[in-house]
Structure formats: structure tokens, C-alpha cells
Amino acid sequence: MQRSPMTRGRALLAAFGAGLVAAGMVSATPAQAAPVPAELAPPLCAWGAQVSADGLNILYPDDSASYWILPYRVRRNLSIVLSGSFPDSRFASVSVYQANGDVVAGDGASSTLTDFQITPDAGSVNPWQQPAPSGGAFTVTLSAGSAAPGAANALPLAAEGAPDGALGFVIYRVYRPAGGPAAVPLPAVTFHWGAGTVRIPTCAQHDQRLGAAVAALAAAVPAVPAGDSAFARTATPSRFFPNTDSGYLSASVTPPREPGTVVVVRGKAPTTSTGDHPSVWPSPGTDVRYTSLCTNLSGPTHPVVVNHLPGGGVDYGCRHDDRTELDAAGYYTYVLGTEAQRSRIERIPGATFVPFSTADPARQHVVLLRHMLASDAFPEAVQNVPADGDPSSAAAVMGLYYPRTATCPLSAVATGDIEACPVLAGEATENG
């Protein structure tokens, strides 16, 4: 009998767990070491899998982001301490998940600490709380049970009632790091329980077993239904390892077969933070921390488009806010087309080219509009749209910020005559 992707993923994770350190734990003195079953031992090294467009390309990754994954096994009296430094980046967060990819909800505690919420260590400054260079120190602690009232930087280790041996994941997310992912200082990891302490070295290279296990679990996320559809908010793009700071609208698009035809996405852009350095948040007049539009392939592991170009270049299927052209009224016009159409599209004033896949040109694409960390003063944010799969619901909430989509001859886009282009099935009208 053929096993489902979820079953294969769990089997791979079980094998991965069996390969964890099984010898006695390192502690302050050898006499304090206690034998630990292999399935409860800490990992050999930390942050062994990196989800990114260049690495483990799964679960609709933004090409400006990297997610480092740390697996662990729940154990009574266990706590995990992350000792890090604030990265030089637009965004960072620490999140905790269960084996099925859901967030951990422990005694009402949040499963995520976002950069501006993290209390710095004594003598350090959080650059998302007040203007300061990056590099200040922070400490985050994962533990079972309720955190003490007022405890800083506390996250739940496991969902209430989780048994010993239950699998959990910590994910460290960073968007727009200055110098790229290689420049990000990953937090040092220490496992504590009773008198035992183990400091886990950072992995020197990608852990193939962990990557394969996570990819198998990602394959269990259902593909979007067949057929083209307009932008709506659904649970599918964010149901496994969800970034709780982001809201997503998704549309299903099949690349046009007619020569010279493209897909146009147009709407009003929110104001955003800029660049690849920290800035104080919340920020008056800034609607969202970050936004992007990305083309992804539907199933089996939901990768972002990565096109390898002649001459050795790479074109990723994402265009973030700093790479998005706006007109005088603050509207974007994304033009989704082939790499062969790119030069012509990029000559159109106000247009931003977004590629379809070169390797899979006929495959259904999932186009994601991402709003990250929306301001309370921005009611049109994706986060406020009901996840009912209905484009009209999204249009009603977002108004002018709703991404309206049409198929068009490229010649019509070039002359600005896109109003008569046919919209995708289910598309909302201008009046909602």
C-alpha cells in the first residue's frame, strides 16, 4: 500500500529522531549526566534545514526570506534557550510549531515572538523598539506550562497535554537580511532539564534527513483546486508552518497559451517599511512592514518559481515592495509573463514583470499577495479578510487595495488599454 505524504513525513521524522544523540547528556559535571532515550535526546546540531528559494524550496517561500528549522522532542522539565543577536534585516521572528505544522498554543501563550516584541538583554537595544544598530543580544526561552506573569521572551514548548516524545519545531524567520542569509547570525541553542544541560552546535551544512522529512510533510498540504480563480483568502497557503504575522491572498492562474498574452494584476499598494535594515515598529503612516507578490507552482511541495537564465542568472517568482513600480496614484501593475516577454514588459512605464515558470510553463500557478505585520490603522490589510475563499469578501474588505486580475494582450498593456481585458473567473468588480 502506498503511504500518504503525511505518513511518509512522519516515518522520516521518526527515523530522524532515532538518529539523534542517544548517549548521556553533557552537563556541569559528568556525575550529573543522565541517560536519555534516543527519541527524547536533543538534535546533533541546530538549524539543520533552511527553507528558502535557494534551499529547501517548499511551502510558497518568498525569495527574500529564509526560515531555519530546529526540531526537538518534548520532555518533562525540558526548556530550550535561544541566545541570539538582532539581525540586520527588515523582519525577524521566532515561532513554535507542532509535528503537524500547526502553531503551538500553550496556556494562552502566543506561539510567535516578532522582532519588535523581543525584550533585549541587559545593556542591549532592540532596533525595532528604538533606533539603534543591529547586533544587540536577546534571549528566548521555550518551556512547558505557564510562563511567570510578566516573563519576557517566553514561548510554549508544547501544546497542553502533549506527551513525552511529541515532536516540535522552532522556526527562526528572517526577511530581507542585509548581506543575504549567510550574514544572519543564528541563535545559539541550549537544552536544559533539571541538572542537565546540552549546548547544541549550529549545523555546518544542511541536514538531508531533516530536509526530506519536512518536504514530505509539506507534500501533504493539499493543492489548490484546478481552474483559474481570482484572489481570495483561504487557509491553504498558510496551513503548515504558518507565519502568523502574514496574511495571504491567493489566485490560481494557468499561464496563457495564446502568444502575446499576459496576466495583469493591479491594485493600490500599501505603504511599507523599506530597505534591509531594522526600523522602529509600529511606525506612523506605515501600513505594513512588508509586501510582495509571488508566482508559485501548485503541488506537490508548493515551490516558488525559480527560473535559471541563459548566462547563469536566476529569476525568482517574487517581487517585493522595493522592486515594485508604482504610478503617481500609488497603484501597482504586475504583469505576469514569460522570460521571453520580460524585456518588453519592463519597458512599459509603471509595470513590474513577474515570471511564470520556464521549466513548467503549462502548470497551474498559485499567485500569492503577502501583507506582513499590518498596522492596526490599516483596515484594508489582508489579515482582516475572512478566510472563506470568496473574492467578493476580499474585495469588500480591501477596497482599492484588492488585486484585480485580467488576461490581456501584451500590446494592450503597452498602450495602457487594459480596462477591456477579460477578468479571471470569480473576479470582483470595481464596486466590490
N, C-alpha and C positions, 0 to 999 in steps of 0.2 A: 504493500500500500504506500502510495506517495504521501509524504508528510507535508503539512501546510507550512508556509513560510514562518509563521509564528512558532510552530513546533520545532522546525529546524533551527530557528534562532535560539530557542530555549535550550535545545540539545547542545548547540555550540557554546552557549554561555555556561552550561553545566560542565562541559569539557574544559572550558577556560578556567572555571573556578577550581576544578580538580588540579589544575597546574599551578595554583597559587602556592605561596610559601607554606610548607607544612611543618617545617622544623620549629623548635622552640622560639619564642619571641625575644627580641633584643630588648633589654631593659636596663635600668640603672646599674644593677649588679646581676651576675649570672644566676644567683640564688632566687631572684625574683621572676625568672623566666618561667612561663607555664606552657605546657604542650597544648596546642590548639589544633582541632580537626582541620584538614586541608580546606574543606568547603567554607570555613569561617576565617581562614587566615587572610591577612592583607595582601594586596597585589604585589608582584615582584617590583613593579615600577609604576609611577604615576603618570597620568595624562597620556596613555598609550595609543589613543585613537584621536584623530583630528578630522572633524567634518569640515570640509571646505570645497570650493570649486576645484581646487588643485589637488586635494587629497581624497578623502572619503566623500565622494560626490553623491550624497543621498539626502532625501527629505527636503527638497527645494532650497538648497543653500543659497544665500546671497553671496556674490563673488567678493564682497567687501568684508565678509565675516569669516571667522574661524571659531569652531566650538571644540574645546578639548574635553575628553571624557575620562572620568575616573570611576571605575566600578568598585563596589565594596559589598561585603556581606554583613547583614545586621547581626549584632551580638549584644547580649545583655551587658550593660555598663560600658559599652563602647562609645567613644567620642572621636571625632575626626577634626583636626585643627588644620586650617589652611592659613599659612603665613605668607602674605604677598605684598607687592608694591603696586600702587595705582599705575596702570599702563598709560602710555602716551597715545590715546585713541579717542575717537568720538564717543564710544559707548563701551561699557563692560558690565557684566553681571555674573553672579554665582547662583545656580539653580540645582534643586534636588528632585530626582525622579524615582519612581518605582520601576520594577522589571518590565511592566507592560507599557512603559513610556509615559504614563500619567504623572502629573505632579504629585509630590508628597504633601499631604495635608495632615500635620501633626498637632493636635490640640489647638486648632485655630491659628497656628503659626503660618506665616507665608512660606511658600516654597522657593522664593527668589529674593535675593538682595541685589538691587540695582545700584550702580555706581554712586549715585548721589545719596543713597540711604546708608552707605557703609561708614561707620564711625572710624576715623583714623586712630592709629596707635598714638600714645602719648608722645608729643614732640613732632608729630607729622601733621600734614594738612591734606584733606581730600580736595582735589582740584575741581570736583563737581559741586562742592559746597561753598568754596570761596576761591578767588583767583590765586593760583599757585602752580608751580611746575609739577609735572607728574613725578612719580617715584617715591612718594610718601608711603609709609608702611601701614598695613591693615592686618587684622586677624579675624577670621570667621570660624565659628565652631558649630559642628553638626553633632547633636546629641539626642538621645531618646527622652521622651517625657516633655513636660512643660519647661520652658526657659524661665529663669527668675524674672520677676517684674522689672522692667527697665533694662534687661540684659541687652547689650549691644551685639550686633552681628551674629545672632543666633538663628540657626536653621534646624528643622526637624530631621533626624536621621532616617526615620521610617514612619509609615502610616500607623495609626493607632492599631494595636493588635498584631502587627507584623511579627512573625516568628523568627527565632534564630535561624540564620541561613538564608533569609529572604534577600534577594538581590536589590541593590540600589545603585544609582548613578549620581555623581556630581558632574555638572557641566559648567565650564568656565567659558563664557561668550565674550568675544571682543569684536567690535566693528570699527572699521577704518583706522587700524593702527598705523601710526607714523613709522615708516621703515618696513612695513609688511609684517606678517605673522611671525617671522623669525625673530623680530625685535621685541616680541611680547615676553616679559618675564613671567613665567608660570609660577603659581604659588607653591611653596614648599608644603609637603603633606606629612602629617604625623598622626598615627593611630594611637589612642590611649584607652586603656581599660584597667581599672584597679591599679595595681603597681606596675603594669606592663606598658611599655612604650616602644613603638617602632617608627622610625623615620623612613619614609619611602622615597627612594631616589627618583628623579624625573627620568622617564624613559629616554634613552638615547636615540631610539628610532621607533617607527610605527609598529605597533603590536598587531601582526597579521590576524591572529586568532580573535582578538577583541574586535577588530575592524570587521571581520567576516561575520561575527555574531551579531553585531549591531546592524550591519547591512541586511542580514536575514530577517531581523525583526522589522526593519524599515519596509521590507517587501510585503509584510502583512498589512500595511496601510493600503486600503482599497484605492484603486484607480478612480479617477473621475468618470462619470457616465459618458458613454460615447455620444458624439454630436457636439456641434458648436453651441456655445451659450454665452450670454452676456455676463458682466461682472456681478457677482453676488457674494455674500459671506456665508461660508459653510464651515463645518467642523473639520473637513478632510485635510486641508493643508497644515493644520496645527494640532492634530490629534496625537502625535507621537513626539516626545521631547518638545512640547510647545514652548515657544518664547512668550511668556506671559506679559511681556512689555509690548508685544507687537499685535496689531490687528491686520488681517489679510482679506482682500477681495480676490476672488479667482474667476477666470473666464477660460472656457475651453475653446481652442482655436485650431483648426486644421489649416496649414499653410495653403494659400490659394493655388490652384492648378493652372489657372489662366495666366499666360505670360503677361508680364507688365502689371500685375495686380498685387496690392499690398493690403495690410490691415492697419487701420489708423485708430489710435486711442487718444482721446482728447478730454481734458478737464482742467479745472483750476487747481493750481499747486498750492499746498500749504506752505507757510514759512517754516524754515528748518534751521537747526544749527548748521554750521559749515565747517569744512576742513577735517583734519585728522588729529585734533588735539582736544583735550577736555575743555569744557566750558560750564559755567555755573548753571544748574538746573534746579527748579524751573526758571525760565528766562522770559520776562515780559515781552510780548509781541512775537514769540516763537511758538508756532502751533504744534510741531512735533520735533523730536530730536533728529529723526532720520526718515527718509522715504526713498523707495526705489520701485522700479517696475522690472520684472524678470520673466524671461521665457524659460520654461522647464519642459521636460519630456514626461508624458503620462506613463507611470509604471515602468518597470517593476520596482525600482528603488527611488524613482522621482528625482532624477538628477537635473541640475541647471544646465542649460545649453552651454557647451564648450566647443567652439569651432577652431580647429587648427588650420592656420592660413598658410598659403604658399610663402616661402621665405622664413618659416619658423615662428611667426607670430601666433597669438591666441586671441580670439574674440569671445568674451563671455556674454551670456544672455541677460545681463543686468545693466541697468543704467540708474545710478543713484542720483540724488538731488544735485550734487555738484557737477554732474555730467548731463543734466537735463536742460535743454534750451527752453526759455520761456518768452512769450510775446510781451508786448507792452502792458497788457492787461493781467499778466501773471498766469497765463494758460500754457500748458504743455501740449505738444503734438508728438506723440510717439508713433513712429512708422515702422511696423514690423515687416521685414522683408528678407530676401536672401543676401548673402555676402556679395553676389554679383550686382545687386541693386544698391549696395551701400554708398558708393561714391556719388551716385545721382541723388540719393535721399539726403546725404549730408550737405549737398549744395542748396537745398531748399531752406530758405530763411525760417527759423523757428522750429524746424523739425529735428527730432532726435531719433536716430536709427537704432533699432533693437533687432538682433538677428534671430531668424529661425535656424534650426539645426541643419548643418551641412551633411552630417552623417545620416540623419533620419528625416529627410525633407518631407516625407508624406505622413509622418507620425503625428498623432494628436499632441498638441502643445497645451500646457497649463500656464496661463499668464497670471502672475501674481502682482498685485499692487500692495505694497507694505507701508504701513504707518507705524513707526516705533515711538513709544513713550509720548503719548498725546497729552497736551496741556488740558487742564480742566476748563480752560477758556476757549476751547476749540470743539464745539458740539458736533461739527461735521466729520469728526475723526472716524475711521473705520471701526475702532473699538466700540463705538456707540451704535453700530448697525446690528440688528438681530441676525443670528446665525441660522436663518431659515431657508437659505438657498434661493431667495426671491430677489431678482434685480430691482423690482419696484420698491422693496423695502430699503435697499441700499440707496437708491436714488432719492427716496423721500428724506432720509436722514442726512445725506451728504450734499444734496442740492447741487450747486455749481461745481463742487469738488468730486462729484461722481464721474468715473471714467466711461465716457460714451464711446462705443466701438463700432466701426464700419469697415466693410471691404470696399476698396477704391482702386480705380486705375491710377497708377503712379503719375500719369500725366495730369490727372485731376488734382492730385495732391500738390504737384509742382506749380499749378496755376491758382491754388487756393480754392478750388471749386469742389469742396468735399461735402457740402450740405446735402447734395442729392444722392450721395453714396448709400447703398443699402446697409441697414444696421444688422447686427447679428440677431439670431433668434432670441426672443425674450428681452431684447434691449428696451430700456426705459426711454420714454420720450423726454423731450426737453422740459416738459412740465411735470415730470416725475412718473 
